[in-house]
Amino acid sequence: MSYANQAMYSRRQFGRVALAAVPLPMMGAKIESSIHGVQFGLQSYSFNALPLEGILDVVIASMVDTGLGECEIWSPLIEPPELVRQVRAAQDAGHRAQAHAELGQWRLSVSLEHFRNIRRKFEDAGIEITAFSASPGSSDEELNRTFEITRALGAKIVTLASPLSIARRVAPMAERHDLLVGLQGIPTMHPTDPDQIAKPENYEEGVALSKNFRITIDVGDAVGEGYDALKFVQDHHARIFQLFLKDRTKAGVSVPWGEGDTPIAAILKLIRDRKWPIRGYIDNDYKSPHTRAEDVKSSFAYAKRVLG
């Protein structure tokens, strides 16, 4: 089945097939997905191309079938599909602002029980929501609400791809809520925006703003934008919470793990050998003749092979 045709596959069918493969006594027990001390999970953005209705069932079924016990939840997967589609479809600045405002109002007004129910849904399948990949507006109200949502999801950290100016405002909020923030930034060795967290020194400036700040970086994006990803991990390991594991060529083309220029194997072995508490989250966005669930399983199998 081609990735483009995944949406035609019944999510309920997929969920039943995948969950049926798990022995009943395991249901609800935490899935162990550590390989020789390296903790793996899923960046749920991997499923971003699928229709949003019922997407969590697909993500959970894939994780149970693959044997992944942790994930980062990407915010559009737990927000109203019609509002998310409205943001994506906006063609000009005015419509985008209105669409973002409506989605922001939903975030501010929806009961936190909505997110607690999602947490229970994952926990019932043996999965921990460790991180929340948020995309809030810039108002203090939305930024603060992001921390409330993160806690309701049971996550340890909120990931923000925000500029330094937002990081400065978020720092006291993170400390007040006693939660971690993963500064994701947009890694590139040739940034055009001086406020953007882009080059290694920008990450250093960012994490220096708060004891609650950590680094979250997509090593595939980094390689595609000129980074020496292995050196970055070596130099900044003490402040890295998680890595998004994506394989890309130096030309910025995403490919299956092991086929690009991203030193995924070397990075994983380094984390294993140094016993660093850095999580590795599978992040697949390459074109594939397979379903995304099959791609995720293939990536995890690659990790098992290289780590012995």
C-alpha positions as CSV (number, residue, x, y, z in Angstrom):
1,M,0.0,0.0,0.0
2,S,1.5,3.4,-1.0
3,Y,1.9,6.1,1.6
4,A,-0.4,8.3,-0.4
5,N,-3.2,5.8,-0.1
6,Q,-2.8,5.2,3.6
7,A,-5.9,7.3,4.3
8,M,-8.1,4.7,2.5
9,Y,-7.1,2.1,5.1
10,S,-9.6,1.9,8.0
11,R,-8.0,3.2,11.1
12,R,-10.2,0.9,13.2
13,Q,-9.0,-2.0,11.1
14,F,-5.4,-1.0,11.5
15,G,-5.8,-0.5,15.2
16,R,-7.4,-3.9,15.7
17,V,-4.8,-5.7,13.7
18,A,-1.9,-4.0,15.5
19,L,-3.3,-4.2,19.0
20,A,-4.3,-7.8,18.5
21,A,-0.7,-8.6,18.1
22,V,0.0,-7.5,21.7
23,P,-0.5,-10.2,24.4
24,L,-3.5,-9.2,26.6
25,P,-1.5,-9.2,29.8
26,M,0.7,-6.5,28.3
27,M,-2.2,-4.1,27.8
28,G,-1.9,-1.1,30.0
29,A,1.6,-2.0,31.2
30,K,4.3,0.4,30.1
31,I,6.0,-0.6,26.9
32,E,9.7,-0.8,27.3
33,S,11.5,0.7,24.3
34,S,15.0,1.2,25.6
35,I,17.9,-0.5,23.6
36,H,21.1,-0.9,25.6
37,G,20.2,2.1,27.6
38,V,19.1,4.3,24.7
39,Q,15.5,5.4,25.2
40,F,13.4,5.4,21.9
41,G,10.1,6.9,21.2
42,L,8.0,8.4,18.3
43,Q,7.7,11.9,17.1
44,S,4.1,11.8,16.1
45,Y,4.6,14.4,13.4
46,S,5.7,11.3,11.3
47,F,1.9,10.8,10.7
48,N,1.2,14.4,9.7
49,A,0.2,13.5,6.1
50,L,-2.8,11.4,7.2
51,P,-6.3,12.8,7.6
52,L,-6.7,14.1,11.2
53,E,-9.9,12.3,12.1
54,G,-9.0,9.2,14.2
55,I,-5.3,9.8,13.8
56,L,-4.5,9.1,17.5
57,D,-5.8,5.5,17.0
58,V,-3.4,5.1,14.1
59,V,-0.5,6.5,16.1
60,I,-1.2,4.3,19.1
61,A,-1.7,1.2,17.0
62,S,1.6,1.8,15.2
63,M,3.5,2.3,18.5
64,V,2.1,-0.8,20.1
65,D,2.9,-2.9,17.1
66,T,6.4,-1.5,16.8
67,G,7.1,-1.6,20.6
68,L,7.6,2.1,21.3
69,G,6.6,3.2,24.8
70,E,7.2,7.0,24.5
71,C,6.1,9.7,22.2
72,E,6.0,13.4,21.5
73,I,2.5,14.6,20.7
74,W,2.4,17.1,17.8
75,S,-0.3,19.6,18.6
76,P,-2.4,19.4,15.4
77,L,-3.1,15.7,16.2
78,I,-5.0,16.7,19.3
79,E,-6.8,19.8,18.1
80,P,-10.1,20.1,16.2
81,P,-9.4,18.9,12.6
82,E,-11.6,21.6,11.1
83,L,-9.6,24.4,12.8
84,V,-6.3,22.8,11.9
85,R,-7.4,22.5,8.3
86,Q,-8.5,26.1,8.3
87,V,-5.0,27.3,9.4
88,R,-3.4,25.1,6.7
89,A,-5.8,26.4,4.0
90,A,-5.4,30.1,4.7
91,Q,-4.0,31.8,1.6
92,D,-3.2,35.3,2.8
93,A,-2.0,37.0,6.0
94,G,-5.5,38.2,7.0
95,H,-7.1,34.7,6.7
96,R,-4.1,33.1,8.5
97,A,-4.3,35.6,11.4
98,Q,-8.0,34.8,11.7
99,A,-7.5,31.1,11.5
100,H,-4.8,31.2,14.1
101,A,-6.9,33.4,16.4
102,E,-9.8,30.9,16.3
103,L,-7.5,28.0,17.0
104,G,-5.9,30.0,19.8
105,Q,-9.3,30.7,21.3
106,W,-10.1,27.0,21.3
107,R,-6.8,26.3,23.2
108,L,-7.7,28.9,25.8
109,S,-11.3,27.7,26.3
110,V,-11.3,23.9,25.9
111,S,-11.4,22.0,29.2
112,L,-8.1,20.5,30.3
113,E,-10.0,17.2,30.6
114,H,-9.8,16.9,26.8
115,F,-6.0,16.5,27.2
116,R,-6.3,14.3,30.3
117,N,-8.5,11.9,28.3
118,I,-5.8,11.8,25.6
119,R,-3.2,11.0,28.2
120,R,-5.4,8.1,29.5
121,K,-5.9,6.8,26.0
122,F,-2.1,6.5,25.5
123,E,-1.5,5.2,29.0
124,D,-4.1,2.4,28.5
125,A,-2.0,1.2,25.6
126,G,1.2,1.3,27.7
127,I,2.6,4.5,26.1
128,E,3.8,7.6,28.0
129,I,3.4,11.0,26.4
130,T,6.8,12.4,27.3
131,A,6.8,15.6,25.3
132,F,4.3,18.0,23.8
133,S,5.3,19.7,20.5
134,A,3.3,22.9,20.7
135,S,2.7,25.8,18.3
136,P,1.1,28.5,20.4
137,G,0.5,32.1,19.5
138,S,2.7,34.8,20.9
139,S,0.3,36.1,23.6
140,D,1.2,35.5,27.3
141,E,-2.2,33.8,27.7
142,E,-1.5,31.2,25.0
143,L,2.1,30.6,26.1
144,N,1.0,30.1,29.7
145,R,-1.8,27.8,28.5
146,T,0.7,25.6,26.7
147,F,2.2,24.7,30.1
148,E,-1.2,23.8,31.5
149,I,-1.8,21.6,28.5
150,T,1.6,20.0,28.8
151,R,0.9,19.1,32.4
152,A,-2.6,17.7,31.6
153,L,-1.0,15.4,29.0
154,G,1.4,14.2,31.6
155,A,4.4,15.3,29.6
156,K,7.8,16.2,31.1
157,I,8.7,18.8,28.5
158,V,7.1,21.1,26.0
159,T,9.0,21.5,22.7
160,L,8.9,25.0,21.1
161,A,10.3,26.0,17.7
162,S,10.4,29.6,18.9
163,P,12.8,32.5,18.4
164,L,15.0,33.8,21.2
165,S,12.6,36.7,21.9
166,I,9.8,34.2,22.8
167,A,12.3,32.0,24.8
168,R,13.1,35.0,27.0
169,R,9.4,35.5,27.8
170,V,8.8,31.7,28.3
171,A,11.7,31.3,30.8
172,P,9.8,32.5,33.9
173,M,6.7,30.6,32.9
174,A,8.7,27.3,32.7
175,E,10.1,27.9,36.1
176,R,6.8,28.8,37.6
177,H,5.1,25.7,36.2
178,D,8.2,23.6,37.0
179,L,8.3,22.1,33.5
180,L,11.1,21.7,31.0
181,V,11.2,23.5,27.6
182,G,12.9,21.9,24.6
183,L,14.2,24.7,22.4
184,Q,13.9,23.2,18.9
185,G,14.8,26.2,16.8
186,I,15.4,25.9,13.1
187,P,18.9,24.5,12.7
188,T,20.9,26.1,9.8
189,M,24.5,27.3,9.6
190,H,23.3,30.2,7.4
191,P,20.4,31.9,9.2
192,T,18.7,35.0,7.9
193,D,16.9,36.0,11.1
194,P,19.1,37.1,14.0
195,D,16.3,36.3,16.4
196,Q,16.1,32.6,15.3
197,I,17.6,29.7,17.2
198,A,19.6,28.4,14.2
199,K,23.4,28.0,14.7
200,P,25.0,26.1,17.7
201,E,25.8,29.3,19.5
202,N,22.1,30.3,19.3
203,Y,21.1,27.1,21.1
204,E,23.8,27.9,23.8
205,E,22.3,31.4,24.2
206,G,18.8,29.9,24.5
207,V,19.5,27.3,27.1
208,A,21.4,29.9,29.2
209,L,18.1,31.8,29.7
210,S,16.7,29.2,32.2
211,K,17.7,26.2,34.2
212,N,14.5,24.6,32.8
213,F,15.6,24.9,29.2
214,R,16.9,22.0,27.2
215,I,17.8,21.4,23.6
216,T,15.6,19.4,21.1
217,I,17.1,19.2,17.7
218,D,16.2,17.3,14.5
219,V,19.5,15.8,13.4
220,G,18.3,15.3,9.9
221,D,17.3,18.9,9.4
222,A,20.6,19.9,11.0
223,V,22.7,17.8,8.5
224,G,20.6,19.2,5.6
225,E,21.4,22.7,6.7
226,G,25.2,22.3,7.1
227,Y,25.6,21.0,10.7
228,D,28.1,18.4,11.9
229,A,25.4,16.7,13.9
230,L,27.7,14.2,15.7
231,K,29.9,17.1,16.9
232,F,26.8,19.0,18.0
233,V,25.6,16.1,20.1
234,Q,29.1,15.6,21.6
235,D,29.4,19.3,22.4
236,H,25.9,19.9,23.8
237,H,24.9,16.5,25.3
238,A,24.5,17.8,28.8
239,R,21.6,20.0,27.8
240,I,20.0,17.8,25.1
241,F,16.7,16.2,26.2
242,Q,15.8,14.5,22.9
243,L,16.8,14.1,19.3
244,F,14.4,13.8,16.4
245,L,16.0,11.0,14.4
246,K,15.6,11.7,10.7
247,D,17.9,10.7,7.9
248,R,18.6,13.4,5.3
249,T,21.2,14.0,2.6
250,K,23.3,17.1,2.7
251,A,21.1,18.4,0.0
252,G,18.2,18.3,2.4
253,V,16.3,15.3,1.0
254,S,14.7,12.9,3.5
255,V,15.5,9.2,3.0
256,P,15.1,5.9,4.9
257,W,17.4,5.5,7.9
258,G,20.9,4.5,6.8
259,E,20.6,5.9,3.2
260,G,21.4,9.5,3.8
261,D,24.2,11.7,5.3
262,T,22.9,11.9,8.9
263,P,25.2,9.9,11.2
264,I,22.3,8.2,13.0
265,A,24.2,5.1,13.8
266,A,27.3,7.0,15.2
267,I,25.0,9.2,17.3
268,L,23.1,6.3,18.8
269,K,26.4,4.4,19.6
270,L,27.8,7.5,21.2
271,I,24.7,7.9,23.4
272,R,24.9,4.2,24.3
273,D,28.6,4.1,25.1
274,R,28.6,7.4,27.1
275,K,25.4,6.4,28.9
276,W,23.9,9.9,28.2
277,P,20.2,10.2,29.1
278,I,19.3,11.5,25.6
279,R,16.1,10.2,24.1
280,G,15.9,9.3,20.4
281,Y,12.5,9.9,18.8
282,I,11.8,8.4,15.3
283,D,10.8,11.1,12.9
284,N,10.0,9.8,9.4
285,D,8.9,12.2,6.6
286,Y,10.5,10.7,3.5
287,K,8.5,9.5,0.5
288,S,7.8,5.8,0.7
289,P,6.0,3.0,-1.0
290,H,5.0,1.7,2.4
291,T,2.7,2.9,5.1
292,R,4.1,5.2,7.6
293,A,3.6,2.6,10.3
294,E,5.8,0.3,8.3
295,D,8.4,3.0,8.0
296,V,8.4,3.6,11.7
297,K,8.9,-0.1,12.4
298,S,11.7,-0.3,9.8
299,S,13.5,2.6,11.5
300,F,13.3,1.0,14.9
301,A,14.6,-2.2,13.5
302,Y,17.6,-0.2,12.1
303,A,18.3,1.2,15.5
304,K,18.2,-2.3,17.0
305,R,20.7,-3.5,14.4
306,V,23.2,-0.7,14.9
307,L,23.1,-0.9,18.7
308,G,23.6,-4.7,18.7
